[in-house]
Amino acid sequence: MKTVIRLLVACAIVFPVVIAIMVIRSGIDISSGLSRQKGRLDYYASAATGASLVLLRSGNDAWGFFEWPGKRVYGFFSGKAERGRRGEIKADLRSASEQPLSMVFPAKSTWGTMTLHLEGGKNLEGDIPFEERKLRDFNIESFAGMIDSEGRKVPPFRSLLKPISIEDGNVDFAASFFHIDALGGNATAFSELVDNKLRRGNRILDYARDRWERFGEDRRAAAGTGTGNPSRVFVERQFIIPSFPNLYSIATERYVYDGGAHGNTTMVFETIDAASGEILEPGDLFVDGWEKALEGKLREEALRLLAVSSGGKGVTLSDYGFFEETLRASSSFFLCRSGVGFHYDRYELAPYVAGDFTFVVPWGELDGLLKAPELWGRAK
């Protein structure tokens, strides 16, 4: 009997300690009710092919940016770990080029190397060997929360036993789901730079808490009207493209569902000069009159990609459902090893069903348009 009592007392002491350690390690933010976990950020390059990619992972989710300048293939991608495939990650390249092009990553890299398998792309199927490159300035952190159909916050302790992923929001369609994957800096100075340029000076945790509280307020306001569907979805994710020394293009993608037939997805881009601490603007890169000069190049690139994906059935942009034949430079621009990219959200160029578009004009086609062309030949 005494032995049983001692065992119960020991469990009563040890169990809370174990739970406390799990809470601390999992990063649950008790005060806000958010699950909080560290993600993983890797940068790879292939000496054999010239391809490169940034792979970000959190829970079962994977996303990033892939480019193969020699093949003129590029695009943002997103996917998740596949069950039954030894934890392999399968993602789809979100670009008009070579649709559908799927990418299969191993669950883990081996001694700084990784083999990417491509599927479905014309003349692109096969394996690409990659070597890991240094990208230690950044980290990625994820936050998630749910509000049930009764308007109550769901306790975040579910993340004690499993990773937090965007797919968690598909469990209960009557509930409201919140998720953020945010980039941060490792060193103090770099962390402050990233916070200032991406979050108006707010730390990642403060930013996530503020968005979560506003999300809850929107949910309560919608439920209070008594009309429509009060369920809400807020998903924000950041991509990074480290194409040049000290220059990082960062895309913040946000999906918001407030009821109706579908949600809305937008992407906002910033190119940070880590040496000066400034945001690079198009005027810092191009000479006067560049917008007009790029219209033809963007149209040509769009038609090239659309022709590949559709089998060359169209000869004009309107043949592919575009609203206009003129393709103006988007204010959402970024730099990559292939060239200068321009992104267009849904509805900007074509109906919602057509999706969003990303077009990259190669560096070699920008002669005469760059203020300092000698600076843009040193891509990583």
C-alpha positions as MATLAB code, in Angstrom:
seq = 'MKTVIRLLVACAIVFPVVIAIMVIRSGIDISSGLSRQKGRLDYYASAATGASLVLLRSGNDAWGFFEWPGKRVYGFFSGKAERGRRGEIKADLRSASEQPLSMVFPAKSTWGTMTLHLEGGKNLEGDIPFEERKLRDFNIESFAGMIDSEGRKVPPFRSLLKPISIEDGNVDFAASFFHIDALGGNATAFSELVDNKLRRGNRILDYARDRWERFGEDRRAAAGTGTGNPSRVFVERQFIIPSFPNLYSIATERYVYDGGAHGNTTMVFETIDAASGEILEPGDLFVDGWEKALEGKLREEALRLLAVSSGGKGVTLSDYGFFEETLRASSSFFLCRSGVGFHYDRYELAPYVAGDFTFVVPWGELDGLLKAPELWGRAK';
ca = [
       0.000    0.000    0.000;
       2.822    2.367    0.922;
       4.485    1.605   -2.395;
       1.318    2.539   -4.265;
       1.006    5.771   -2.296;
       4.649    6.687   -3.008;
       4.079    5.976   -6.692;
       0.991    8.191   -6.783;
       2.827   10.979   -4.981;
       5.754   10.692   -7.392;
       3.384   10.853  -10.373;
       1.635   13.863   -8.887;
       4.988   15.624   -8.684;
       6.565   14.443  -11.930;
       3.530   14.737  -14.237;
       3.090   18.525  -13.872;
       6.832   18.973  -14.374;
       6.762   16.896  -17.558;
       3.775   18.863  -18.852;
       5.518   22.155  -18.028;
       8.643   21.048  -19.924;
       6.528   20.013  -22.917;
       4.751   23.361  -22.894;
       8.047   25.247  -22.795;
       9.632   23.137  -25.525;
       6.561   23.289  -27.749;
       6.511   27.070  -27.438;
       2.825   27.343  -26.553;
       2.000   30.971  -25.824;
      -0.319   30.532  -22.855;
      -1.308   34.187  -22.570;
      -2.722   34.377  -26.102;
      -3.882   30.796  -26.565;
      -1.684   30.307  -29.631;
       0.345   27.256  -30.555;
       3.907   28.319  -31.283;
       6.700   26.311  -32.917;
      10.011   26.825  -34.668;
      10.233   25.928  -38.328;
      13.159   25.157  -40.610;
      14.705   27.197  -43.416;
      17.187   25.703  -45.920;
      18.852   27.137  -49.017;
      20.133   24.747  -51.696;
      22.017   25.161  -54.968;
      22.961   22.666  -57.662;
      26.434   23.058  -59.137;
      25.562   20.467  -61.779;
      22.507   22.256  -63.172;
      22.598   25.843  -61.863;
      19.212   25.407  -60.181;
      18.550   26.719  -56.664;
      15.763   26.755  -54.130;
      14.781   27.963  -50.701;
      12.825   25.353  -48.746;
      10.869   26.383  -45.651;
       9.170   23.829  -43.431;
       6.836   23.918  -40.475;
       4.896   20.917  -39.240;
       3.721   19.010  -42.305;
       3.885   22.116  -44.508;
       6.602   23.013  -47.005;
       6.932   26.073  -49.233;
       9.534   28.221  -50.957;
      10.916   29.457  -54.269;
      12.563   27.362  -57.015;
      14.427   28.559  -60.088;
      16.432   26.950  -62.852;
      17.806   29.819  -64.978;
      19.212   27.531  -67.670;
      15.740   26.078  -68.289;
      13.890   29.353  -67.689;
      11.799   27.659  -65.016;
      10.899   29.442  -61.807;
       8.095   29.866  -59.328;
       6.809   29.754  -55.787;
       5.752   26.362  -54.509;
       3.818   24.912  -51.598;
       3.051   21.397  -50.444;
       3.114   19.022  -47.500;
       4.567   15.751  -46.246;
       2.950   12.780  -47.926;
       1.742    9.895  -45.808;
       3.066    6.500  -46.798;
       6.108    7.929  -48.598;
       8.607    7.857  -45.733;
       7.798   11.426  -44.851;
       8.666   12.748  -48.321;
       7.408   16.227  -49.137;
       5.484   16.782  -52.350;
       4.901   20.292  -53.664;
       3.592   21.876  -56.868;
       5.328   24.711  -58.656;
       2.924   27.644  -58.855;
       3.902   28.974  -62.238;
       2.417   28.821  -65.715;
       5.650   27.204  -66.846;
       5.592   23.455  -67.438;
       2.299   22.911  -65.614;
       1.816   20.689  -63.762;
       5.358   20.406  -62.359;
       5.577   18.550  -59.062;
       8.569   18.498  -56.741;
       9.401   15.707  -54.304;
      11.814   16.412  -51.432;
      13.235   13.899  -48.961;
      12.140   14.340  -45.360;
      15.733   15.098  -44.330;
      18.930   16.156  -46.067;
      22.043   14.000  -45.705;
      25.347   15.634  -44.816;
      24.354   18.924  -46.394;
      23.063   17.363  -49.624;
      19.571   16.772  -50.945;
      18.104   15.280  -54.119;
      15.039   16.911  -55.631;
      12.840   14.791  -57.863;
      10.788   16.539  -60.564;
       7.629   15.015  -62.016;
       5.248   16.025  -64.784;
       7.249   18.732  -66.518;
       8.094   18.401  -70.183;
      11.820   17.571  -70.536;
      12.268   18.243  -66.809;
      11.509   14.937  -65.117;
      14.322   13.416  -63.096;
      16.574   14.016  -60.109;
      18.609   17.126  -59.317;
      21.429   16.905  -56.739;
      21.616   19.926  -54.406;
      24.169   21.110  -51.895;
      23.199   23.190  -48.886;
      24.309   26.833  -48.903;
      24.618   29.143  -45.923;
      21.563   31.217  -45.092;
      21.909   31.687  -41.359;
      20.567   35.218  -41.004;
      16.940   34.085  -41.008;
      14.681   31.734  -39.098;
      11.004   30.857  -39.405;
       8.416   30.606  -36.638;
       4.811   29.391  -36.811;
       1.706   30.315  -34.823;
      -1.759   28.780  -34.979;
      -5.072   29.081  -33.188;
      -8.672   27.976  -33.591;
     -12.030   29.343  -32.472;
     -14.793   26.750  -32.294;
     -18.331   27.068  -33.622;
     -19.434   28.504  -30.262;
     -16.889   31.314  -30.456;
     -14.523   29.849  -27.855;
     -10.749   29.654  -28.259;
      -9.604   26.052  -28.667;
      -6.861   25.227  -26.091;
      -3.474   25.093  -27.846;
      -2.259   21.979  -26.044;
      -2.905   19.878  -29.153;
       0.509   21.032  -30.387;
       2.184   19.225  -27.488;
       1.861   15.955  -29.354;
       1.940   17.015  -33.013;
       3.306   19.775  -35.251;
       1.085   22.681  -36.237;
       0.191   22.809  -39.921;
      -2.215   24.729  -42.122;
      -4.165   21.538  -42.739;
      -5.300   21.684  -39.082;
      -7.872   24.225  -40.218;
      -9.640   21.602  -42.353;
     -10.812   19.631  -39.320;
     -13.948   21.621  -38.558;
     -15.404   23.879  -41.230;
     -17.698   25.543  -38.688;
     -14.671   26.729  -36.721;
     -12.386   29.676  -37.461;
      -8.728   29.010  -38.193;
      -5.666   31.250  -37.772;
      -2.098   30.517  -38.920;
       1.071   32.577  -39.401;
       4.510   31.515  -40.692;
       6.780   34.506  -40.037;
      10.420   35.194  -40.890;
      12.740   36.504  -38.212;
      16.423   37.326  -37.889;
      18.889   35.307  -35.835;
      21.281   38.070  -34.762;
      19.787   40.944  -32.745;
      20.598   43.633  -35.297;
      19.252   41.558  -38.167;
      16.153   40.647  -36.191;
      15.416   44.328  -35.591;
      15.926   45.074  -39.298;
      13.456   42.370  -40.335;
      10.893   43.459  -37.734;
      11.165   47.109  -38.785;
      10.808   46.403  -42.497;
       8.158   43.677  -42.358;
       6.159   44.329  -39.182;
       6.513   48.047  -38.453;
       8.903   47.340  -35.604;
       6.849   44.609  -33.947;
       8.529   41.418  -32.805;
       7.156   38.198  -34.278;
       5.372   37.208  -31.056;
       3.792   40.645  -30.596;
       2.712   40.704  -34.237;
       1.128   37.235  -33.997;
      -0.693   38.124  -30.769;
      -2.068   41.344  -32.265;
      -3.294   39.631  -35.445;
      -4.854   36.831  -33.378;
      -6.774   39.279  -31.188;
      -8.048   41.166  -34.228;
      -9.009   37.855  -35.801;
     -11.059   37.004  -32.712;
     -12.743   40.410  -32.778;
     -13.720   39.920  -36.426;
     -15.085   36.466  -35.585;
     -17.194   37.803  -32.711;
     -18.471   40.711  -34.794;
     -19.525   38.367  -37.611;
     -21.268   36.017  -35.180;
     -23.041   38.948  -33.538;
     -24.745   40.044  -36.745;
     -26.635   36.765  -36.944;
     -26.320   36.722  -40.718;
     -24.012   34.801  -42.989;
     -21.288   32.365  -42.014;
     -19.264   33.594  -39.017;
     -16.387   31.181  -39.674;
     -13.184   32.925  -40.587;
      -9.770   31.905  -41.956;
      -6.564   33.931  -41.740;
      -3.347   32.409  -43.099;
      -0.150   34.394  -43.582;
       3.099   32.947  -44.857;
       6.438   34.450  -45.856;
       8.820   33.406  -48.626;
      12.433   34.527  -49.051;
      14.616   34.737  -52.165;
      18.334   35.336  -51.346;
      19.602   36.126  -54.826;
      22.390   38.652  -54.193;
      24.840   39.430  -51.375;
      22.999   41.484  -48.727;
      19.814   41.621  -50.837;
      16.774   39.574  -49.836;
      13.409   39.651  -51.572;
      10.641   38.652  -49.162;
       7.070   37.851  -50.160;
       4.258   37.913  -47.622;
       1.305   35.864  -48.818;
      -2.018   36.263  -47.037;
      -5.212   34.260  -47.467;
      -8.372   35.643  -45.844;
     -11.822   34.066  -45.886;
     -14.686   36.184  -44.530;
     -17.550   34.178  -45.983;
     -18.822   33.957  -49.539;
     -17.880   31.749  -52.473;
     -14.131   31.873  -51.848;
     -11.416   33.641  -49.929;
      -8.897   36.142  -51.271;
      -5.145   35.649  -51.597;
      -2.650   38.499  -51.949;
       1.148   38.741  -51.987;
       3.193   41.760  -50.909;
       6.903   42.011  -51.756;
       9.821   43.806  -50.150;
      13.477   43.686  -51.198;
      15.689   44.473  -48.221;
      19.231   45.777  -48.540;
      20.754   44.358  -45.364;
      23.884   46.514  -45.722;
      22.016   49.843  -45.753;
      18.867   48.739  -43.972;
      16.724   50.182  -46.760;
      13.934   48.809  -48.939;
      14.901   48.668  -52.614;
      12.438   50.451  -54.906;
      12.120   50.033  -58.697;
      13.607   53.511  -59.129;
      16.783   52.299  -57.394;
      17.146   49.586  -59.991;
      15.852   50.965  -63.306;
      16.445   54.052  -65.412;
      13.619   56.454  -66.256;
      11.051   55.094  -68.659;
      11.598   51.466  -67.666;
       7.899   50.745  -67.162;
       6.999   51.307  -70.805;
      10.078   49.452  -72.025;
       9.179   46.379  -69.945;
       5.618   46.027  -71.238;
       6.678   44.154  -74.355;
       9.133   41.932  -72.484;
       6.537   40.990  -69.880;
       3.993   40.201  -72.578;
       6.501   37.974  -74.381;
       7.340   36.127  -71.166;
       3.671   35.650  -70.320;
       2.918   34.238  -73.776;
       5.952   31.928  -73.530;
       4.809   30.435  -70.240;
       1.160   30.218  -71.212;
       2.037   28.536  -74.513;
       4.067   25.879  -72.694;
       1.302   25.139  -70.208;
      -1.490   25.014  -72.789;
       0.328   23.399  -75.688;
       0.608   26.621  -77.685;
      -3.097   27.040  -78.375;
      -3.190   30.827  -78.045;
      -1.371   33.696  -79.747;
      -2.686   36.651  -77.729;
      -3.183   37.253  -74.020;
      -6.937   37.460  -74.522;
      -6.808   33.900  -75.886;
      -5.804   32.881  -72.365;
      -8.526   34.894  -70.662;
      -6.503   38.044  -69.856;
      -8.453   41.265  -69.555;
      -6.008   43.284  -71.703;
      -3.272   42.739  -74.267;
      -0.975   45.224  -72.528;
       0.925   43.772  -69.575;
       2.195   46.537  -67.314;
       4.885   46.068  -64.690;
       3.411   45.197  -61.319;
       4.347   47.147  -58.207;
       4.990   43.735  -56.605;
       8.521   43.048  -57.830;
      11.410   40.930  -56.571;
      14.953   39.950  -57.513;
      16.136   36.415  -58.171;
      19.062   34.732  -59.910;
      17.044   34.476  -63.136;
      16.150   38.165  -63.349;
      13.559   40.618  -62.041;
      10.212   39.108  -61.152;
       6.766   40.702  -61.191;
       3.805   39.178  -59.393;
       0.095   39.688  -60.121;
      -2.652   38.681  -57.699;
      -5.935   37.111  -58.709;
      -8.211   39.450  -60.668;
      -5.310   41.726  -61.688;
      -4.842   40.114  -65.098;
      -7.632   37.567  -65.478;
     -10.693   36.138  -63.672;
     -10.263   34.580  -60.231;
     -10.310   31.039  -61.592;
      -7.121   31.743  -63.591;
      -5.182   32.192  -60.340;
      -2.228   34.481  -59.780;
       0.759   34.969  -62.090;
       4.495   35.460  -61.668;
       6.695   36.524  -64.581;
      10.477   36.948  -64.504;
      12.330   39.027  -67.109;
      15.890   37.611  -67.447;
      18.832   39.840  -66.584;
      20.126   39.448  -70.115;
      16.998   41.153  -71.495;
      17.366   44.204  -69.257;
      20.308   45.801  -71.061;
      19.905   49.566  -71.135;
      17.222   49.539  -68.444;
      19.427   49.073  -65.358;
      21.124   51.992  -63.634;
      24.125   49.884  -62.615;
      24.162   46.737  -64.789;
      27.555   45.691  -63.397;
      25.931   45.062  -59.992;
      23.503   42.441  -61.218;
      25.936   39.851  -62.535;
      26.812   38.475  -59.111;
      23.780   36.405  -58.247;
      24.355   33.826  -55.517;
];
